[in-house]
Amino acid sequence: MNILEVFITSLKLGLTSFGGPIAHLSFFREEFVQKKKWMSEESYADLVALCQFLPGPASSQVGMAVGYFRSGVLGAFLAWIGFTLPSALLLIAFGLGLATIDLAAHQHWLHGLKVVAVAVVAQAVLGMGKKLCPDKERLTLAIFSSAIVFFLNSAIIQVLVLALAGLMGSYFLKTQSTLPNESLGKGSRKLGIVFLSLFFLLLALLPVLKSFYPVQSLMLFDSFYRAGSLVFGGGHVVLPLLQAEVVPTGWVSKDLFLAGYGLANAVPGPLFTFSAYLGAVSSVGPNGWIGAFICLVAVFLPSFFLVIGILPFWEKIRVVPKIRQAMLGLNAAVVGILFAAFCHPVWISAIFSLKDFGLAIVGFLLLEFVKLPSWAVVLMTVAVSFFIY
């Protein structure tokens, strides 16, 4: 019965949770803590701290962890399915629909989706910058990270920048924040070791397998698994990593990439389901549905391994000062990498005229100051684009 309840609750959240990871965590708290009383406020706060520490989509990871607490590994899996399925199906349908229409005849509203992506990413950069770069040390790290990635953009460079920022943070940054003091006390250490081993094994083995067997499905799985393993900072930060994987390789055009990203902000659920859209429109996918399934599973699989793998050890990890300091550096670098992605490809692929600039500014103001939900701004921008383009 617990398993069915986990799935139904997660599906309800997947259908109604608009607004990005911060909003998702608020919905989760209301459902899991206040209504269902599945855990205490302290345990939930500690769980959120863990999922923000890990790479991957924080809100999805919280859902997986809650499902794991309730019904074990199967509960974690069903929690992910319920929360992810609605937005994934919507984005796959959109991607497959684009393959059947004349894109040239629909450039007005497709361009509107690219313009609204400018507004959404600008708001994400500003919000994350305020929170994660509050002092000159972290702002400096963000600026240098942005400059390096802007001029030397590739997935490998982004990983190296993150590693260097974490190393510098562990030596030069100080953390004064406190963590909740209630232990989660969940999970099997043996199972945790198995899942962590699977995480690192796939991360190391997939590039080797790809070099020996360069089949299209394995190349997709490797790229998206690596992106899901290395994204710190939430859904928006997956944008530069996925862009570096799929656009330069010619798998997805820049226009289709940004149009899908714009729409991904209008659907409920995790922004990482953008990967399903990319798989559906990828020129190397075996077919739309199979490509979407490969990319969707690959980008979320690292989170599944890490949540179940780290939970039994979190009580000891969370209090190590060097690790917490390294996370400050990593988070600052994330802001810089996202700003580089905002400049290229988001801005240069969408802003060509004063109309574009004005529409993007209006979208940003509606998001940042009027506090409209992102889905409403996306729909309004697309509607306006029918009249001005």
RODO-2510 file (C-alpha; in nm, 4 decimals, decimal comma):
residues 389
     n   res          X          Y          Z
     1     m     0,0000     0,0000     0,0000
     2     n     0,2885     0,2337     0,0778
     3     i     0,4262     0,1797    -0,2735
     4     l     0,0976     0,2754    -0,4403
     5     e     0,0648     0,5811    -0,2178
     6     v     0,4189     0,6910    -0,3059
     7     f     0,3432     0,6650    -0,6775
     8     i     0,0062     0,8442    -0,6621
     9     t     0,1443     1,1249    -0,4456
    10     s     0,4459     1,1719    -0,6740
    11     l     0,2242     1,1675    -0,9834
    12     k     0,0049     1,4386    -0,8334
    13     l     0,3141     1,6496    -0,7690
    14     g     0,4393     1,5807    -1,1223
    15     l     0,1124     1,7134    -1,2641
    16     t     0,0884     2,0243    -1,0465
    17     s     0,4422     2,1339    -0,9501
    18     f     0,5183     2,4342    -1,1688
    19     g     0,7859     2,6931    -1,1070
    20     g     1,1233     2,5183    -1,0937
    21     p     1,3176     2,3401    -0,8181
    22     i     1,2657     2,5976    -0,5412
    23     a     0,8899     2,5877    -0,5919
    24     h     0,9018     2,2066    -0,6161
    25     l     1,0689     2,1822    -0,2762
    26     s     0,7926     2,3981    -0,1277
    27     f     0,5264     2,1722    -0,2783
    28     f     0,7115     1,8673    -0,1454
    29     r     0,7312     2,0131     0,2049
    30     e     0,3588     2,0838     0,2053
    31     e     0,2766     1,7317     0,0827
    32     f     0,5351     1,5133     0,2588
    33     v     0,5779     1,7006     0,5880
    34     q     0,2590     1,8927     0,6540
    35     k    -0,0106     1,6766     0,4919
    36     k     0,1270     1,3218     0,4874
    37     k     0,3567     1,3665     0,7905
    38     w     0,6008     1,1190     0,6408
    39     m     0,8929     1,3015     0,8045
    40     s     0,9696     1,5868     1,0429
    41     e     1,0627     1,9400     0,9420
    42     e     1,4193     1,8743     1,0593
    43     s     1,4561     1,5547     0,8573
    44     y     1,3154     1,7252     0,5485
    45     a     1,5565     2,0174     0,5867
    46     d     1,8470     1,7747     0,6198
    47     l     1,7283     1,5852     0,3133
    48     v     1,7156     1,9067     0,1105
    49     a     2,0686     1,9910     0,2297
    50     l     2,1889     1,6500     0,1088
    51     c     2,0271     1,6845    -0,2334
    52     q     2,1719     2,0311    -0,2808
    53     f     2,5127     1,8867    -0,1942
    54     l     2,4835     1,6201    -0,4653
    55     p     2,5025     1,6799    -0,8405
    56     g     2,1726     1,6428    -1,0221
    57     p     1,8147     1,7758    -0,9934
    58     a     1,7552     1,8539    -0,6251
    59     s     1,3760     1,8299    -0,6293
    60     s     1,3747     1,4946    -0,8093
    61     q     1,6369     1,3630    -0,5685
    62     v     1,4273     1,4674    -0,2686
    63     g     1,1319     1,2816    -0,4194
    64     m     1,3447     0,9707    -0,4769
    65     a     1,4761     0,9826    -0,1206
    66     v     1,1277     1,0150     0,0275
    67     g     1,0138     0,7198    -0,1840
    68     y     1,3162     0,5235    -0,0623
    69     f     1,2311     0,5966     0,3011
    70     r     0,8736     0,4790     0,2508
    71     s     0,9170     0,1722     0,0307
    72     g     1,2818     0,1004    -0,0418
    73     v     1,4460     0,1030    -0,3833
    74     l     1,1161     0,0324    -0,5610
    75     g     0,9596     0,3270    -0,3800
    76     a     1,2417     0,5536    -0,5002
    77     f     1,1915     0,4331    -0,8563
    78     l     0,8133     0,4846    -0,8495
    79     a     0,8555     0,8302    -0,6934
    80     w     1,0807     0,9244    -0,9844
    81     i     0,8380     0,7796    -1,2410
    82     g     0,5409     0,9649    -1,0931
    83     f     0,7124     1,3015    -1,0697
    84     t     0,8871     1,2789    -1,4073
    85     l     0,6356     1,1127    -1,6380
    86     p     0,3905     1,4016    -1,7035
    87     s     0,6488     1,6574    -1,8172
    88     a     0,8522     1,3952    -2,0041
    89     l     0,5503     1,2872    -2,2111
    90     l     0,4578     1,6472    -2,2893
    91     l     0,8093     1,7332    -2,4055
    92     i     0,8464     1,4141    -2,6093
    93     a     0,5155     1,4873    -2,7818
    94     f     0,6351     1,8395    -2,8577
    95     g     0,9640     1,7119    -2,9975
    96     l     0,7982     1,4494    -3,2160
    97     g     0,5469     1,7082    -3,3331
    98     l     0,8251     1,9373    -3,4504
    99     a     0,9538     1,6563    -3,6707
   100     t     0,6236     1,6500    -3,8620
   101     i     0,5798     2,0217    -3,9356
   102     d     0,7446     2,2741    -4,1628
   103     l     0,9641     2,4638    -3,9178
   104     a     1,0037     2,7576    -4,1564
   105     a     0,6285     2,8198    -4,1428
   106     h     0,6289     2,8318    -3,7623
   107     q     0,9320     3,0492    -3,6956
   108     h     0,7294     3,3192    -3,5180
   109     w     0,6265     3,1164    -3,2130
   110     l     0,9423     2,9040    -3,2167
   111     h     1,1424     3,2252    -3,2012
   112     g     0,9196     3,3350    -2,9120
   113     l     1,0272     3,0216    -2,7227
   114     k     1,3922     3,1100    -2,7798
   115     v     1,3368     3,4666    -2,6571
   116     v     1,1600     3,3548    -2,3402
   117     a     1,4566     3,1258    -2,2683
   118     v     1,6660     3,4449    -2,2429
   119     a     1,4333     3,5792    -1,9730
   120     v     1,4241     3,2524    -1,7789
   121     v     1,8007     3,2001    -1,7783
   122     a     1,8630     3,5661    -1,6886
   123     q     1,6382     3,5290    -1,3846
   124     a     1,8134     3,2042    -1,2885
   125     v     2,1576     3,3664    -1,3136
   126     l     2,0487     3,6643    -1,1045
   127     g     1,8762     3,4564    -0,8380
   128     m     2,1572     3,2051    -0,8079
   129     g     2,4170     3,4816    -0,8116
   130     k     2,2559     3,6574    -0,5153
   131     k     2,2389     3,3361    -0,3165
   132     l     2,5623     3,1634    -0,4144
   133     c     2,7994     3,4589    -0,4725
   134     p     2,7298     3,6943    -0,1811
   135     d     3,0939     3,7975    -0,1270
   136     k     3,3837     3,9115    -0,3449
   137     e     3,5695     3,5794    -0,3207
   138     r     3,2853     3,3761    -0,4655
   139     l     3,1971     3,6464    -0,7172
   140     t     3,5571     3,6380    -0,8386
   141     l     3,5400     3,2604    -0,8767
   142     a     3,2180     3,2963    -1,0754
   143     i     3,3697     3,5588    -1,3071
   144     f     3,6819     3,3535    -1,3807
   145     s     3,4741     3,0385    -1,4331
   146     s     3,2487     3,2232    -1,6744
   147     a     3,5407     3,3629    -1,8739
   148     i     3,7129     3,0248    -1,9074
   149     v     3,3973     2,8445    -2,0181
   150     f     3,2986     3,1255    -2,2553
   151     f     3,6264     3,1101    -2,4481
   152     l     3,7024     2,7379    -2,4098
   153     n     3,3585     2,5829    -2,3977
   154     s     3,3365     2,2045    -2,3869
   155     a     3,2042     1,9451    -2,1447
   156     i     3,5586     1,8588    -2,0314
   157     i     3,6464     2,2239    -1,9657
   158     q     3,3324     2,2648    -1,7568
   159     v     3,4250     1,9633    -1,5443
   160     l     3,7790     2,0948    -1,4944
   161     v     3,6473     2,4377    -1,3962
   162     l     3,4140     2,2811    -1,1388
   163     a     3,6940     2,0670    -0,9963
   164     l     3,9298     2,3654    -0,9694
   165     a     3,6610     2,5813    -0,8088
   166     g     3,5889     2,3099    -0,5520
   167     l     3,9584     2,2797    -0,4717
   168     m     3,9981     2,6555    -0,4305
   169     g     3,6838     2,6716    -0,2193
   170     s     3,8149     2,4057     0,0181
   171     y     4,1231     2,6182     0,0882
   172     f     4,0100     2,9802     0,0619
   173     l     3,6390     2,9957     0,1473
   174     k     3,4800     2,9777     0,4890
   175     t     3,1379     2,8389     0,5712
   176     q     2,9392     2,9726     0,8644
   177     s     2,6012     2,8196     0,7899
   178     t     2,4545     2,5638     1,0258
   179     l     2,2898     2,2385     0,9286
   180     p     1,9854     2,0720     1,0856
   181     n     2,0929     1,8421     1,3664
   182     e     1,8402     1,5598     1,3281
   183     s     1,9913     1,2498     1,1742
   184     l     1,8118     1,0941     0,8798
   185     g     1,9319     0,7535     0,9963
   186     k     1,8144     0,5742     0,6845
   187     g     1,9595     0,3315     0,4344
   188     s     2,1806     0,0256     0,4182
   189     r     2,5533     0,0898     0,3982
   190     k     2,6103    -0,2240     0,1909
   191     l     2,3427    -0,1189    -0,0568
   192     g     2,4885     0,2311    -0,0541
   193     i     2,8322     0,0989    -0,1506
   194     v     2,6786    -0,1044    -0,4342
   195     f     2,4967     0,1982    -0,5772
   196     l     2,7974     0,4284    -0,5423
   197     s     3,0117     0,1654    -0,7160
   198     l     2,7597     0,1507    -1,0027
   199     f     2,7664     0,5297    -1,0312
   200     f     3,1444     0,5509    -1,0662
   201     l     3,1697     0,2357    -1,2754
   202     l     2,9342     0,3700    -1,5418
   203     l     3,0970     0,7135    -1,5323
   204     a     3,4366     0,5564    -1,6053
   205     l     3,3252     0,2723    -1,8311
   206     l     3,0827     0,4448    -2,0694
   207     p     3,3471     0,6605    -2,2454
   208     v     3,5637     0,3500    -2,2931
   209     l     3,2744     0,1476    -2,4331
   210     k     3,1814     0,4340    -2,6625
   211     s     3,5319     0,4417    -2,8065
   212     f     3,5182     0,0707    -2,8890
   213     y     3,1519     0,0579    -2,9948
   214     p     3,0588     0,4027    -3,1314
   215     v     2,6915     0,3172    -3,1823
   216     q     2,4451     0,6026    -3,1692
   217     s     2,2443     0,4866    -2,8684
   218     l     2,5591     0,4343    -2,6564
   219     m     2,6916     0,7780    -2,7530
   220     l     2,3652     0,9360    -2,6397
   221     f     2,3609     0,7429    -2,3142
   222     d     2,7225     0,8363    -2,2352
   223     s     2,6689     1,2077    -2,3003
   224     f     2,3529     1,2365    -2,0944
   225     y     2,4791     1,0175    -1,8100
   226     r     2,7878     1,2384    -1,7821
   227     a     2,5735     1,5529    -1,7846
   228     g     2,3510     1,4147    -1,5094
   229     s     2,6582     1,3218    -1,3052
   230     l     2,8233     1,6630    -1,3173
   231     v     2,5436     1,9182    -1,2858
   232     f     2,5596     2,1115    -0,9588
   233     g     2,3025     2,3796    -0,8857
   234     g     1,9729     2,2468    -1,0199
   235     g     1,7838     2,2219    -1,3446
   236     h     1,8897     2,5390    -1,5198
   237     v     2,2564     2,4471    -1,4884
   238     v     2,2052     2,1393    -1,7049
   239     l     2,1595     2,3797    -1,9975
   240     p     2,5308     2,4480    -2,0686
   241     l     2,6365     2,0865    -2,0197
   242     l     2,3691     1,9486    -2,2515
   243     q     2,4298     2,2244    -2,5036
   244     a     2,7997     2,1347    -2,5117
   245     e     2,7077     1,7699    -2,5736
   246     v     2,4354     1,7908    -2,8386
   247     v     2,4752     2,1134    -3,0372
   248     p     2,8445     2,1081    -3,1468
   249     t     2,8063     1,7406    -3,2413
   250     g     2,5145     1,8252    -3,4710
   251     w     2,2733     1,5986    -3,2851
   252     v     2,0345     1,8868    -3,2169
   253     s     2,0291     2,2261    -3,3897
   254     k     2,0755     2,5400    -3,1821
   255     d     1,7246     2,6598    -3,2708
   256     l     1,5568     2,3344    -3,1684
   257     f     1,7632     2,3266    -2,8480
   258     l     1,6479     2,6697    -2,7341
   259     a     1,2872     2,6213    -2,8449
   260     g     1,2648     2,3043    -2,6368
   261     y     1,4289     2,4707    -2,3389
   262     g     1,1740     2,7508    -2,3538
   263     l     0,8862     2,5043    -2,3532
   264     a     1,0427     2,2985    -2,0735
   265     n     0,9874     2,5992    -1,8474
   266     a     0,6145     2,5922    -1,9200
   267     v     0,5445     2,2348    -1,8083
   268     p     0,5239     2,0975    -1,4514
   269     g     0,7828     1,8690    -1,3025
   270     p     1,1626     1,8612    -1,3222
   271     l     1,3478     2,0684    -1,5814
   272     f     1,5751     1,7678    -1,6426
   273     t     1,2963     1,6151    -1,8541
   274     f     1,4256     1,8534    -2,1198
   275     s     1,6581     1,5594    -2,1907
   276     a     1,3620     1,3557    -2,3184
   277     y     1,2830     1,6295    -2,5704
   278     l     1,6455     1,6353    -2,6869
   279     g     1,6413     1,2603    -2,7351
   280     a     1,3199     1,2868    -2,9351
   281     v     1,4583     1,5499    -3,1759
   282     s     1,8134     1,4145    -3,1875
   283     s     1,9286     1,3396    -3,5391
   284     v     2,1244     1,0365    -3,4141
   285     g     1,8505     0,8734    -3,2097
   286     p     1,7312     0,5305    -3,3303
   287     n     1,3835     0,6841    -3,3383
   288     g     1,2107     0,9555    -3,1430
   289     w     1,0679     0,7464    -2,8604
   290     i     1,3753     0,5300    -2,8119
   291     g     1,6066     0,8310    -2,8218
   292     a     1,3868     1,0096    -2,5655
   293     f     1,3883     0,7062    -2,3339
   294     i     1,7668     0,6682    -2,3563
   295     c     1,8349     1,0318    -2,2750
   296     l     1,5742     1,0538    -1,9988
   297     v     1,7016     0,7453    -1,8157
   298     a     2,0667     0,8396    -1,8646
   299     v     2,0354     1,1907    -1,7204
   300     f     1,8423     1,0792    -1,4094
   301     l     2,0259     0,7521    -1,3402
   302     p     2,3245     0,9170    -1,1634
   303     s     2,0864     1,0877    -0,9205
   304     f     1,9184     0,7560    -0,8434
   305     f     2,2542     0,5919    -0,7689
   306     l     2,3846     0,8849    -0,5646
   307     v     2,0802     0,9404    -0,3441
   308     i     2,0583     0,5773    -0,2333
   309     g     2,4378     0,5506    -0,2195
   310     i     2,5104     0,8609    -0,0107
   311     l     2,2177     0,8537     0,2346
   312     p     2,3727     0,5980     0,4746
   313     f     2,6929     0,8054     0,4965
   314     w     2,5459     1,1564     0,4973
   315     e     2,5616     1,2004     0,8749
   316     k     2,9422     1,1842     0,8653
   317     i     2,9945     1,3663     0,5359
   318     r     2,7787     1,6662     0,6215
   319     v     3,0009     1,7872     0,9058
   320     v     3,3388     1,7773     0,7228
   321     p     3,4407     2,1449     0,6887
   322     k     3,6550     2,0967     0,3766
   323     i     3,3677     1,9370     0,1885
   324     r     3,1279     2,2138     0,2794
   325     q     3,3869     2,4751     0,1780
   326     a     3,4441     2,2964    -0,1528
   327     m     3,0696     2,3123    -0,2202
   328     l     3,0786     2,6898    -0,1812
   329     g     3,3414     2,7057    -0,4562
   330     l     3,1506     2,4628    -0,6768
   331     n     2,8308     2,6630    -0,6431
   332     a     3,0085     2,9864    -0,7327
   333     a     3,1527     2,8239    -1,0451
   334     v     2,8043     2,7011    -1,1370
   335     v     2,6835     3,0617    -1,1493
   336     g     2,9708     3,1521    -1,3790
   337     i     2,9079     2,8572    -1,6111
   338     l     2,5386     2,9414    -1,6321
   339     f     2,6213     3,3043    -1,7148
   340     a     2,8499     3,1878    -1,9951
   341     a     2,5634     2,9790    -2,1328
   342     f     2,3361     3,2814    -2,1045
   343     c     2,5751     3,4759    -2,3296
   344     h     2,6302     3,1862    -2,5682
   345     p     2,4170     3,0213    -2,6956
   346     v     2,1033     3,1604    -2,5280
   347     w     2,1466     3,5336    -2,6006
   348     i     2,3217     3,5258    -2,9364
   349     s     2,0751     3,2697    -3,0740
   350     a     1,7612     3,4623    -2,9770
   351     i     1,8242     3,8376    -2,9649
   352     f     1,8537     3,9850    -3,3151
   353     s     1,6452     4,3034    -3,2951
   354     l     1,4930     4,5591    -3,0604
   355     k     1,1714     4,3549    -3,0690
   356     d     1,3572     4,0520    -2,9378
   357     f     1,5326     4,2566    -2,6723
   358     g     1,2104     4,4254    -2,5597
   359     l     1,0200     4,0963    -2,5408
   360     a     1,2990     3,9363    -2,3377
   361     i     1,3099     4,2341    -2,0982
   362     v     0,9338     4,2205    -2,0447
   363     g     0,9549     3,8468    -1,9758
   364     f     1,2364     3,8998    -1,7268
   365     l     1,0465     4,1765    -1,5436
   366     l     0,7344     3,9616    -1,5215
   367     l     0,9376     3,6770    -1,3731
   368     e     1,1588     3,8754    -1,1379
   369     f     0,9352     4,1571    -1,0134
   370     v     0,5741     4,0623    -1,0882
   371     k     0,6566     3,7053    -0,9771
   372     l     0,4495     3,5398    -1,2473
   373     p     0,5137     3,1654    -1,2791
   374     s     0,7456     3,0678    -1,5622
   375     w     0,4763     2,8711    -1,7474
   376     a     0,2552     3,1806    -1,7642
   377     v     0,5402     3,3948    -1,8987
   378     v     0,6226     3,1304    -2,1599
   379     l     0,2623     3,1157    -2,2818
   380     m     0,2307     3,4958    -2,2869
   381     t     0,5553     3,5352    -2,4815
   382     v     0,4546     3,2768    -2,7404
   383     a     0,1135     3,4450    -2,7794
   384     v     0,2727     3,7859    -2,8317
   385     s     0,5171     3,6412    -3,0850
   386     f     0,2257     3,5609    -3,3207
   387     f     0,1562     3,9341    -3,3509
   388     i     0,5039     4,0912    -3,3573
   389     y     0,6960     3,8480    -3,5802
***
